[in-house]
């Protein structure tokens, strides 16, 4: 039975909670889209509903908040082109120009050499095929769409241009924290530490808003495609440093400034029953030498414990990821699990996207349907781990040159075997300059286990520290 059917029946929770203040203006209080509300608009399986059209942010957010998070589109396009120095449609189409927008199936890969050349090798060899064991989330067909210009919210784009060239690395390739002033630090990476600069863009990313509350349905499958994990997870992320869009700008508070905090994260398991109430709270720091600060509340034991640095290598419950995979790789630091990064390719690839949110999973073989592919300019970055005791010996990431976000990571163990892969499919919100997750899928190539998540992220304009702090951790756990 779907986990949503196990939830208590009752009145459908409104996805907007708006109250009128005494002066007649919209008040600050509203709620995110939760599991029950989301299920009203799109089921987690066999449902091609275009989520972007039936549940747009213009409908989810209070009018005043939506107005504050939207900007002039031509201005955003112009500012971001100034930042990165190009528009994606102008730099693709050089490889296999005979492959045009349209529909393609897995059978075409053998008769169209250009299609094979355009695809990321992992997708071509391990995912672009009919549904069947051992993997959930294969896809046997897709539609190539024209390449778009992507960009960021106007304040982020303007800060990136304003601060271009100011962010410095030390002689070992690690960021000097006080030189980073906001925006994406290296929109045009170059030089000796080009690989490191590319990675720092993903570390400092402005993926959604500067605070969001997300709901996600997670499903896990063994090698026989039998579901062995059926869960619901909620996550809050609050950016506390270099805030550009949501007041207070700069640092969230004096604590964030004094401790050089960067992000606060609160992740809570709502289901399954044996994990419900378990919650993880983490603080990341601007200081490259300072470890993430993490606490775990274990719901069934009602106990709070601080996690050690090695705990970040443990797999998260029911998922084919470790904590360090959350950003694609563990923290860039010279003192713990140091990486050496190099750019091994600079070229265009076909990468998955969803323009209207109609992407879905079929219950027949757990195949991914309504997949769209887009030619995108990419860097391929190889990361080599210097600590032989770390769980991974190397990683390969495929990173978009315009958005500076990764699409796929391949993690290899210390013996050089492909261990885990992580994939993110995003949708773009043009009026907000926002890149929002719509589908996440992961694979463990040693245990032959796969999992996927269907998240929905709600920008939370008025999120406070208490919403992601230790008090919130225990409250959410209980």
C-alpha positions, 0 to 999 in steps of 0.5 A: 500500500502506498505510504500516503494511504497510511496517513490519517484521513481528514480534511485536506491540509491547505497548501497556503495558510494566509492571514490578514494583518491588522493593516490589511496587508498579507501576513508572513505566515504560510505553509509549504506543500506537504505530502498530502497536498502534493498527492492531490495534484500529482501521484508518485507513480503513473501520473504524467500531470505537468506539475509546473502548470497545476501547482506553479509557485504563483499559486503556492506562494502568497502574492507579496512573497511571489512578487518579492521572488520574481524579477525582470526576465530580460534583465536576468538574462543580460546580467547572467550572460555578462557573468558567464560570458555566453548564452548556452544556445550559442555554444552548442550544436557543434557535436553531431549537428544532425541530431535535431530536436525530436523523439528518440528511443534506445534503438536509435543509439545503434543506428545514430552514431551522433546520438551515441556521441552526444550522450553522457557515457553512463546514461548511454551504457547503463540507463538508456534501455528498457525497464528491467532488473537490476535497476529502477529508473531506466528510460527507453525513450526521450525527447530532445528539446531546444537549448535554453539560456538559463540564469539566476535571480537578478540579485544573485546575477548582479552580485556575481558580476560585481564580485567577479575576480574578488574570490581568491584561493590559497596556494593549495587551491582552497578558498580564502573565506574573507575574499568571497562576498556573495554570488557565484564565486567563479563564473569563469573558472580558469588557471591552475586550480580551474577544477577547484574553482568549478567545484566551489561554484557548486559549494556556494550555489543558490539552487532554490531560494535562500530558504526552502522547505521540501517534501520528498517521497523516497522509494528503494528497490533491490536488484529484483526491483522489489520495493524495500523502502517506502518513505517520506522525508522533509528537509529545510535549508536556510542560507545564513551567509551571503544572503542576496534575495531574502532579508536580512541580507548578508548574514542572517544574524550575529551568530552566523557572522561570528561563527562563519556559518554558511547553511543550516539544514534540518532533515526529518523522516516522516515514514517508514514507521521504524524511522519516523521521527528520526531527524538530522540537523547540520550546520556548514561553515565558510571556514574550509578547515571547520567540520560540519556540525551535525546532530542526530535525533533518534526518534524511537530512542528519543535520544540526541547525539552529536555525529562524528566526522566519520559518520558522514560516510554512512549511508542514509536510511533507505537511500543509496547516498551518504551524507557527503553526497548531499552536495555531490562530494564531501567538503573541500578542506585541506584537513579532512579527506582532501581532494585534487580536482582536474577538468578532464573534458569540456564539451556539450552533452545531452542532459535530462530536464523537465520543462513542465514537470510532466516527468513521471515513473511508471509502475511497469518496471519503474521506468522513467517516462516523459524524459526531456533531453537538452544539449548543454555545455558541460565540464567533466571534473575528476576528483581524486581523494588523497585519504586512502581511508575515505570511502571513495577513491575518486569521483567524476562530476558532470557540471553545467557551464552556464548554471554551474550545477552538477547533473551526475556524479560517479563515485568510485571506491578505493579499488577503482570500482564504480560504487554509487551514482547520483542524478538530479533532474531540475526544472527551471522557473524563468520569472524567479531565475530558480533551478528546482529539483523535480527528480533525484535518483541514485544507484549502488553498483556494488549492492545493486540497489537503486532509489529515487525521490520526487521532491517539491521545494517551497521557498520560505521567505520568513524562515527563522533559525529556530525552524532549523535549530536543535529545538526544531530538531527535537520538535520535528523528531517528536 
